[in-house]
């Protein structure tokens, strides 16, 4: 990568880290800290933990589409302002209702698609995968850091302190975008980066993508349920809120080690089998939480099993979506996937909070086991996907390909190239989208067809 691409990658990764820290730091502490509010209830706890997911799910696709029309940076600035406003509302909240409103406003800053598209705009095709990988790693990193630092900050400064820190971090993101990332002269072809409204209906019906969308909804429903229940269990075994990191640290470290083992064991298995193994680990974790006598050792074992399964699913489902999505439609497929992901977080908070308030925490955990069984049924039948590479080529001479016959001829010519699996020519966006086998594909021959 050249210096401009390196600077852009680091800046956008930091924006992701700081923003996601703000979303996640509060998750492991809300179930405990919320009891001090006068209108406390388990349902409000669930809504406050998962509330951001509702607006994220609703706005994920529209914000991506707007970034194509208004520009990437204006949409990112707008999203960061919404996020900062939500953080300030929550920081000054004197009730659970107001805190929940702040969390919902935080979710309105749904800028993930715009950030990825901006990264694509300012990088060369040959370096784009590296930049996306750096940003992707930052997402997982921020989640783990948030779980460990959230309880510590809450113990020192209260839950309001987390939201104040979040607001400051969000404001710091604005100069990172302004000065750390160059403003592109024009948007790069965005079919594989952003959702296209015309593609959503057909993709939503695609069987394998449908299974993955429901699966990610269920997995994020379960992770939200986990954090509605587990912090309370930790206080019951005499761990103060500021000590919860001592439990989460071994859980996260050991679960990552198990993930490495799982990836090796499942390498040659059907995708459905590896997913069912992962869901079984998550079920074992929730099952241990149902034991009549819990101590911190059991909680660590249960949490480790749950996170091992969660980590595997979280790492592999996006890869499958990317492999299955047709050429030029990855952005739309990932937009739908992300919307289901965030809506699952919202549903998890509502369902777990409601069941805990009405039927008690044990029955809420039993419900989670039922959701896992449903997820197992849904993933059954998913086929192993091949590793593909996505290539986007820009058409310099638009006039040459304006006629439908020329577009069809170009698609036919690309289809004959070795390694090409799918082709989509989009004259309006001056782009050729390819799904290719990385072993047999020759990029120079592809470029020659439109030179």
C-alpha positions as CSV (number, residue, x, y, z in Angstrom):
1,X,0.0,0.0,0.0
2,X,1.2,3.5,-0.7
3,X,1.3,6.1,2.1
4,X,-2.2,7.5,1.2
5,X,-3.8,4.1,1.4
6,X,-2.0,3.3,4.6
7,X,-3.2,6.5,6.2
8,X,-6.7,6.0,5.0
9,X,-6.8,2.4,6.3
10,X,-5.6,3.3,9.7
11,X,-7.9,6.4,10.0
12,X,-11.0,4.4,9.0
13,X,-10.1,1.5,11.2
14,X,-9.7,3.9,14.1
15,X,-13.1,5.4,13.3
16,X,-14.6,1.9,13.4
17,X,-12.8,1.1,16.7
18,X,-13.8,4.3,18.5
19,X,-17.4,4.1,17.3
20,X,-17.9,0.4,18.1
21,X,-16.3,0.9,21.5
22,X,-19.1,3.4,22.2
23,X,-21.7,0.9,21.2
24,X,-20.3,-2.1,23.0
25,X,-18.7,-0.8,26.2
26,X,-22.1,-0.3,27.8
27,X,-23.4,-3.8,26.9
28,X,-21.7,-5.8,29.7
29,X,-22.6,-3.3,32.4
30,X,-26.2,-2.1,31.7
31,X,-27.9,-5.1,33.4
32,X,-26.3,-4.1,36.7
33,X,-26.0,-0.3,36.5
34,X,-29.6,0.1,35.4
35,X,-31.0,-0.9,38.8
36,X,-30.3,2.6,40.0
37,X,-32.9,4.2,37.7
38,X,-36.4,4.8,39.1
39,X,-38.2,3.1,36.2
40,X,-35.9,0.0,36.1
41,X,-37.3,-3.2,34.7
42,X,-35.7,-6.2,32.9
43,X,-37.6,-5.2,29.7
44,X,-36.0,-1.7,29.8
45,X,-32.6,-3.3,30.3
46,X,-33.1,-5.4,27.2
47,X,-34.3,-2.5,25.2
48,X,-31.4,-0.3,26.3
49,X,-28.9,-3.1,25.5
50,X,-30.3,-3.9,22.1
51,X,-32.1,-0.6,21.2
52,X,-29.2,0.5,19.0
53,X,-29.9,-2.5,16.8
54,X,-33.4,-1.3,15.7
55,X,-32.2,2.0,14.1
56,X,-29.1,0.3,12.8
57,X,-31.2,-2.3,11.0
58,X,-33.6,0.3,9.6
59,X,-31.0,2.8,8.4
60,X,-28.2,0.5,7.4
61,X,-29.3,0.3,3.7
62,X,-30.7,3.8,3.3
63,X,-27.5,5.4,4.7
64,X,-25.4,3.4,2.2
65,X,-27.6,4.5,-0.7
66,X,-27.4,8.1,0.5
67,X,-23.6,8.0,0.5
68,X,-23.8,7.2,-3.3
69,X,-25.9,10.4,-3.8
70,X,-24.5,12.8,-1.2
71,X,-21.0,11.6,-1.0
72,X,-19.3,9.3,1.6
73,X,-17.9,11.9,4.0
74,X,-21.1,14.0,4.5
75,X,-23.0,10.8,5.4
76,X,-20.3,9.7,7.7
77,X,-20.2,13.1,9.4
78,X,-24.0,12.9,9.8
79,X,-23.9,9.4,11.3
80,X,-21.2,10.4,13.7
81,X,-23.2,13.4,14.8
82,X,-26.3,11.2,15.5
83,X,-24.0,8.8,17.5
84,X,-22.6,11.7,19.5
85,X,-26.0,13.1,20.2
86,X,-27.3,9.7,21.4
87,X,-24.3,9.4,23.7
88,X,-25.0,12.8,25.2
89,X,-28.7,12.0,25.7
90,X,-27.8,8.7,27.5
91,X,-25.0,10.4,29.5
92,X,-27.6,12.9,30.9
93,X,-30.4,10.4,31.3
94,X,-32.2,10.2,34.7
95,X,-34.4,7.3,33.6
96,X,-34.2,4.1,31.7
97,X,-36.6,5.5,29.1
98,X,-34.2,8.4,28.3
99,X,-31.2,6.1,28.3
100,X,-33.0,3.8,25.9
101,X,-33.8,6.8,23.7
102,X,-30.1,7.7,23.7
103,X,-29.1,4.1,22.6
104,X,-31.7,4.3,19.8
105,X,-30.2,7.6,18.6
106,X,-26.7,6.0,18.8
107,X,-27.9,3.4,16.4
108,X,-29.0,6.0,13.9
109,X,-25.3,6.5,13.1
110,X,-25.4,3.6,10.7
111,X,-22.3,4.4,8.7
112,X,-20.7,1.0,8.2
113,X,-21.5,0.8,4.5
114,X,-20.3,4.4,3.9
115,X,-17.0,3.7,5.6
116,X,-16.4,0.6,3.5
117,X,-17.3,2.4,0.3
118,X,-15.0,5.3,1.2
119,X,-12.2,2.9,1.8
120,X,-12.9,1.4,-1.7
121,X,-12.9,4.9,-3.2
122,X,-9.5,5.9,-2.0
123,X,-7.6,2.6,-2.6
124,X,-6.5,0.8,-5.7
125,X,-8.1,-2.4,-6.7
126,X,-4.9,-4.4,-6.1
127,X,-4.7,-3.1,-2.4
128,X,-8.4,-3.0,-1.6
129,X,-8.6,-6.4,0.1
130,X,-5.7,-5.4,2.5
131,X,-7.6,-2.2,3.5
132,X,-10.8,-4.1,4.0
133,X,-9.0,-6.7,6.1
134,X,-7.5,-4.0,8.4
135,X,-10.9,-2.5,9.0
136,X,-12.5,-5.9,9.5
137,X,-9.9,-6.9,12.2
138,X,-10.6,-3.6,13.9
139,X,-14.3,-4.5,14.4
140,X,-13.5,-7.7,16.3
141,X,-10.7,-6.0,18.3
142,X,-13.1,-3.2,19.4
143,X,-15.7,-5.8,20.6
144,X,-13.1,-7.5,22.8
145,X,-11.6,-4.3,24.2
146,X,-15.1,-3.0,25.0
147,X,-16.0,-6.1,27.0
148,X,-12.9,-5.7,29.2
149,X,-12.9,-1.9,29.6
150,X,-16.6,-1.3,29.9
151,X,-16.9,-2.8,33.5
152,X,-13.7,-1.0,34.6
153,X,-14.9,2.4,33.4
154,X,-18.4,1.8,34.9
155,X,-16.8,0.9,38.2
156,X,-14.8,4.1,38.2
157,X,-17.2,6.7,36.7
158,X,-20.6,5.0,36.5
159,X,-22.6,4.2,33.4
160,X,-22.8,8.0,32.6
161,X,-19.0,8.0,32.4
162,X,-19.1,5.4,29.6
163,X,-21.5,7.6,27.6
164,X,-19.4,10.8,28.2
165,X,-16.3,9.0,27.0
166,X,-18.2,7.6,24.0
167,X,-19.3,11.2,23.0
168,X,-15.7,12.4,23.2
169,X,-14.4,9.5,21.2
170,X,-17.0,10.1,18.5
171,X,-16.1,13.7,18.2
172,X,-12.5,12.6,17.7
173,X,-13.6,10.6,14.7
174,X,-14.6,13.7,12.8
175,X,-11.0,15.1,12.2
176,X,-9.8,11.5,11.5
177,X,-12.3,11.4,8.5
178,X,-11.6,15.0,7.5
179,X,-7.8,14.9,7.5
180,X,-6.8,11.3,7.7
181,X,-8.8,10.2,4.6
182,X,-8.4,11.9,1.2
183,X,-11.6,13.1,-0.4
184,X,-12.1,11.0,-3.6
185,X,-12.6,12.9,-6.8
186,X,-15.4,10.4,-7.7
187,X,-17.0,7.4,-6.2
188,X,-15.6,4.0,-7.3
189,X,-18.1,1.5,-8.7
190,X,-20.1,0.4,-5.5
191,X,-22.0,-2.7,-6.5
192,X,-19.8,-4.9,-4.3
193,X,-19.5,-2.3,-1.5
194,X,-23.0,-0.7,-1.1
195,X,-26.6,-2.0,-1.4
196,X,-28.5,-1.2,-4.6
197,X,-32.3,-0.8,-4.1
198,X,-33.2,-2.6,-7.3
199,X,-31.4,-5.8,-6.2
200,X,-32.8,-6.2,-2.7
201,X,-36.1,-8.0,-3.5
202,X,-34.5,-10.8,-5.5
203,X,-31.6,-11.3,-3.1
204,X,-33.9,-11.5,-0.1
205,X,-35.5,-14.6,-1.6
206,X,-32.2,-16.5,-2.4
207,X,-32.4,-19.7,-0.3
208,X,-28.8,-19.8,1.0
209,X,-28.6,-16.1,1.7
210,X,-32.0,-16.3,3.5
211,X,-30.6,-19.1,5.7
212,X,-27.5,-17.0,6.6
213,X,-29.6,-13.9,7.3
214,X,-31.9,-15.8,9.7
215,X,-28.8,-17.4,11.3
216,X,-27.0,-14.1,12.0
217,X,-30.2,-12.7,13.4
218,X,-30.4,-15.7,15.8
219,X,-26.7,-15.5,16.7
220,X,-26.9,-11.8,17.6
221,X,-30.2,-12.3,19.4
222,X,-28.3,-14.8,21.6
223,X,-25.3,-12.6,22.3
224,X,-27.6,-9.8,23.5
225,X,-29.5,-12.3,25.7
226,X,-26.1,-13.4,27.1
227,X,-25.4,-9.9,28.3
228,X,-28.9,-9.4,29.7
229,X,-28.3,-12.5,31.9
230,X,-24.6,-13.0,32.7
231,X,-23.7,-9.8,34.4
232,X,-26.5,-10.5,36.9
233,X,-25.2,-14.0,37.5
234,X,-21.7,-12.6,38.1
235,X,-23.0,-10.3,40.9
236,X,-24.8,-13.3,42.4
237,X,-21.4,-15.1,42.8
238,X,-20.0,-12.0,44.5
239,X,-18.2,-10.3,41.6
240,X,-18.6,-6.5,41.7
241,X,-19.2,-4.7,38.4
242,X,-15.6,-3.4,38.3
243,X,-14.3,-7.0,38.6
244,X,-16.3,-8.5,35.7
245,X,-13.3,-8.1,33.4
246,X,-11.5,-10.8,35.5
247,X,-14.2,-13.2,34.2
248,X,-14.4,-11.9,30.6
249,X,-10.6,-12.0,30.1
250,X,-10.2,-15.8,30.4
251,X,-13.5,-16.3,28.5
252,X,-12.3,-14.3,25.5
253,X,-8.7,-15.7,25.5
254,X,-9.6,-19.3,25.7
255,X,-12.5,-19.0,23.3
256,X,-10.2,-17.6,20.7
257,X,-7.9,-20.6,21.2
258,X,-10.8,-22.9,20.8
259,X,-11.8,-21.0,17.6
260,X,-8.4,-21.8,16.1
261,X,-8.9,-25.5,16.8
262,X,-12.4,-25.4,15.4
263,X,-11.2,-23.8,12.2
264,X,-8.8,-26.6,11.7
265,X,-11.3,-29.4,12.6
266,X,-14.0,-27.9,10.5
267,X,-11.9,-27.1,7.4
268,X,-13.0,-30.2,5.5
269,X,-16.6,-30.5,6.9
270,X,-19.8,-29.3,5.3
271,X,-20.7,-25.8,6.3
272,X,-23.9,-26.9,7.9
273,X,-22.0,-29.4,10.1
274,X,-19.5,-26.9,11.3
275,X,-22.3,-24.4,12.1
276,X,-24.2,-27.0,14.0
277,X,-21.1,-27.8,16.0
278,X,-20.7,-24.1,16.8
279,X,-24.4,-23.8,17.8
280,X,-24.0,-26.8,20.0
281,X,-21.2,-25.1,21.9
282,X,-23.4,-22.1,22.4
283,X,-26.2,-24.4,23.6
284,X,-23.8,-26.1,26.1
285,X,-22.9,-22.7,27.5
286,X,-26.5,-21.6,28.0
287,X,-27.2,-25.1,29.5
288,X,-24.5,-24.6,32.1
289,X,-26.1,-21.3,33.2
290,X,-29.2,-23.3,34.1
291,X,-27.4,-25.3,36.8
292,X,-29.0,-24.8,40.2
293,X,-25.6,-24.1,41.9
294,X,-23.4,-21.6,39.9
295,X,-19.9,-20.4,40.8
296,X,-17.4,-18.3,38.9
297,X,-15.6,-21.3,37.5
298,X,-18.9,-22.7,35.9
299,X,-19.6,-19.2,34.5
300,X,-16.2,-19.0,32.9
301,X,-16.6,-22.5,31.3
302,X,-20.1,-21.7,30.1
303,X,-19.0,-18.3,28.7
304,X,-16.0,-19.8,27.0
305,X,-18.2,-22.5,25.3
306,X,-20.7,-19.9,24.2
307,X,-18.1,-17.5,22.8
308,X,-16.2,-20.3,21.0
309,X,-19.3,-21.1,19.0
310,X,-20.2,-17.4,18.6
311,X,-16.7,-16.5,17.3
312,X,-16.8,-19.3,14.7
313,X,-20.2,-18.3,13.4
314,X,-19.4,-14.6,13.4
315,X,-16.2,-15.2,11.5
316,X,-17.6,-17.5,8.8
317,X,-21.1,-16.2,8.0
318,X,-19.9,-13.0,6.3
319,X,-17.4,-15.0,4.3
320,X,-20.2,-17.2,3.1
321,X,-22.4,-14.3,2.2
322,X,-19.5,-12.8,0.2
323,X,-19.0,-16.2,-1.6
324,X,-22.7,-16.8,-2.4
325,X,-23.7,-13.2,-3.5
326,X,-23.8,-12.8,-7.3
327,X,-21.3,-10.7,-9.1
328,X,-21.9,-7.0,-8.6
329,X,-24.4,-7.7,-5.8
330,X,-22.2,-8.3,-2.8
331,X,-23.0,-4.8,-1.4
332,X,-26.7,-5.5,-1.5
333,X,-26.3,-9.0,0.1
334,X,-24.1,-7.6,2.9
335,X,-26.6,-4.7,3.4
336,X,-29.4,-7.2,4.0
337,X,-27.2,-9.4,6.2
338,X,-26.1,-6.4,8.4
339,X,-29.8,-5.3,8.8
340,X,-30.7,-8.8,10.0
341,X,-27.7,-8.8,12.3
342,X,-28.6,-5.6,14.0
343,X,-32.3,-6.5,14.2
344,X,-31.3,-9.7,15.9
345,X,-29.5,-7.6,18.6
346,X,-32.7,-5.6,19.1
347,X,-34.9,-8.7,19.3
348,X,-32.5,-10.3,21.7
349,X,-32.8,-7.4,24.1
350,X,-36.6,-7.2,23.9
351,X,-37.2,-11.0,24.2
352,X,-34.7,-11.7,26.9
353,X,-35.8,-8.6,28.9
354,X,-39.5,-9.4,28.5
355,X,-39.1,-13.1,29.4
356,X,-36.9,-12.3,32.4
357,X,-39.5,-9.8,33.7
358,X,-42.5,-12.1,33.1
359,X,-41.2,-15.6,33.6
360,X,-37.8,-15.3,35.3
361,X,-34.2,-15.6,34.1
362,X,-34.2,-19.4,34.0
363,X,-37.0,-19.6,31.5
364,X,-35.4,-16.8,29.4
365,X,-32.3,-19.1,29.2
366,X,-34.5,-22.0,28.2
367,X,-36.0,-19.8,25.4
368,X,-32.4,-19.2,24.2
369,X,-31.9,-23.0,23.9
370,X,-35.0,-23.2,21.7
371,X,-33.7,-20.4,19.5
372,X,-30.5,-22.4,19.0
373,X,-32.5,-25.5,18.0
374,X,-34.3,-23.4,15.4
375,X,-31.0,-22.0,14.1
376,X,-29.7,-25.6,13.8
377,X,-32.7,-26.5,11.6
378,X,-32.2,-23.4,9.5
379,X,-28.5,-23.9,8.8
380,X,-29.0,-27.6,7.9
381,X,-28.5,-27.9,4.2
382,X,-26.0,-25.1,3.8
383,X,-23.4,-26.2,1.3
384,X,-19.7,-25.7,1.5
385,X,-18.7,-22.7,-0.7
386,X,-15.6,-22.2,-2.8
387,X,-13.2,-19.4,-2.2
388,X,-13.8,-16.7,-4.7
389,X,-12.2,-13.3,-5.5
390,X,-14.2,-10.3,-6.5
391,X,-12.8,-8.0,-9.2
392,X,-14.2,-4.6,-10.2
393,X,-13.0,-3.1,-13.4
394,X,-13.9,0.5,-14.4
395,X,-15.1,1.2,-18.0
396,X,-13.3,4.3,-19.2
397,X,-15.1,4.6,-22.5
398,X,-18.8,4.5,-21.5
399,X,-20.1,5.3,-25.1
400,X,-18.6,2.1,-26.4
401,X,-20.8,0.0,-24.2
402,X,-24.1,2.0,-24.2
403,X,-25.9,-0.4,-26.5
404,X,-27.4,-3.5,-25.0
405,X,-25.7,-5.6,-27.7
406,X,-22.3,-4.4,-26.7
407,X,-23.1,-5.0,-23.0
408,X,-24.2,-8.5,-23.8
409,X,-21.1,-9.1,-26.0
410,X,-18.8,-7.9,-23.2
411,X,-20.5,-10.2,-20.6
412,X,-20.1,-13.1,-23.1
413,X,-16.4,-12.3,-23.7
414,X,-15.6,-12.1,-20.0
415,X,-17.5,-15.3,-19.4
416,X,-15.1,-17.1,-21.7
417,X,-12.0,-16.1,-19.6
418,X,-10.5,-18.8,-17.6
419,X,-11.5,-18.7,-13.9
420,X,-14.5,-16.4,-14.4
421,X,-17.6,-17.7,-12.6
422,X,-20.0,-14.8,-12.9
423,X,-20.1,-11.5,-14.8
424,X,-22.2,-8.3,-14.4
425,X,-21.7,-5.3,-16.6
426,X,-23.2,-2.0,-15.3
427,X,-22.9,0.6,-17.9
428,X,-24.5,3.3,-15.8
429,X,-21.9,3.0,-13.1
430,X,-19.1,2.3,-15.6
431,X,-18.2,-1.0,-14.0
432,X,-17.6,-4.7,-14.8
433,X,-18.1,-6.9,-11.7
434,X,-16.5,-10.4,-11.7
435,X,-16.6,-13.4,-9.4
436,X,-13.5,-15.4,-10.2
437,X,-11.5,-18.5,-9.2
438,X,-8.2,-17.0,-7.9
439,X,-6.2,-19.9,-9.2
440,X,-7.1,-19.7,-12.9
441,X,-7.9,-16.0,-13.4
442,X,-5.6,-13.6,-15.3
443,X,-6.4,-10.0,-14.5
444,X,-4.4,-8.7,-17.4
445,X,-6.5,-10.5,-19.9
446,X,-9.6,-9.1,-18.2
447,X,-8.3,-5.5,-18.4
448,X,-7.4,-6.1,-22.1
449,X,-11.1,-6.6,-22.9
450,X,-12.0,-3.0,-21.9
451,X,-8.8,-1.2,-22.8
